[in-house]
Amino acid sequence: MRKYFLSAPLIIFFCMMLVFFYFLIVKRDPSELPSVLINQKTPMFETTTLFDNKPFIFEEESGQQVLVVNFFATWCIPCREEHPYISKLSKEKNITVIGVNYKDDSQKTIQWLNELGNPYSKVAVDSNGRIGLDWGVYGLPETFIVNENNIILYKQVGPITNEKYDDFIMHIEDSIK
Amino acid sequence: MIQKNLLFHKVFFLVLMMTLAGATVSNNSYAVEPEEFLKDQKQELRARDISKNVRCLVCQNQSIDESSASLAKDLRIIIRNKITEGFTDKEIYKFLTDRYGDFILLKPPLKVSTVILWALPFILFFIALFVLYRHNKKSKLR
């Protein structure tokens, strides 16, 4: 018994090694952080729209249906990669996609959307990144699913690609239920 | 043989000193840009202290004080704005964790979910002490 007790530090050490080893080999992306805003009310904001420079009040846009809010920028290369899937998403039934143009040049963004197509029902301008900060954005693109009660149900960090598309649609369907 | 040994000791001592000196110097790098500085030195020091404890989420093992990422710069400016607006340190930390969670703090707070993290070193220390005590007692008996 005593001998067994003496080996306790060694056993604890090996247990810790096992835990570390598990996290080393398990497939996970350390850059993906859980958002504290999940199941919380969306931060409200007021800004202007990209194309016609009119007031954009988020509270007026939300609360009626499930919204997809996509933070994007022309300088963000994965955003370009994601663009076809955001377009596809916007064509699905009952889905409204709002774009937030994060720390970008408005003229360049208009050009970018004219060239690639504009999937957004409205594009809000976040020129200094303050809206992004309130939404806990840290790496573009980031896409949020907001239900009709203005609760954030899901957040996707990084581009919605072919592999992630169906999964994302599933999350939207879950929020409509 | 003795001389060789002495030489070895000298080289070892030199390398050790250089490593230690390097360790103290390299800690001083920071990314704060001149235009960000606050005029009030006391407030600026407070901002620096907070920034050193806030994680840059883009380059996760750096503080925003050391990181030149654009998000880190935004956060440094916001912290400084909050300080000039009269927010307390606690309110500023809350502002940040409300948006980015506890992960943004380089030093995890003491909470129910982090108790093990904080207590484990002490638990292990006392286990080690106890083992050492038992071991000593046994060898004395011999």
Boltz contact constraints between the chains, C-beta under 6 A:
constraints:
  - contact:
      token1: [A, 6]
      token2: [B, 131]
      max_distance: 6.0
  - contact:
      token1: [A, 33]
      token2: [B, 103]
      max_distance: 6.0
  - contact:
      token1: [A, 36]
      token2: [B, 101]
      max_distance: 6.0
  - contact:
      token1: [A, 129]
      token2: [B, 74]
      max_distance: 6.0
  - contact:
      token1: [A, 136]
      token2: [B, 99]
      max_distance: 6.0
  - contact:
      token1: [A, 136]
      token2: [B, 100]
      max_distance: 6.0
  - contact:
      token1: [A, 138]
      token2: [B, 57]
      max_distance: 6.0
  - contact:
      token1: [A, 138]
      token2: [B, 71]
      max_distance: 6.0
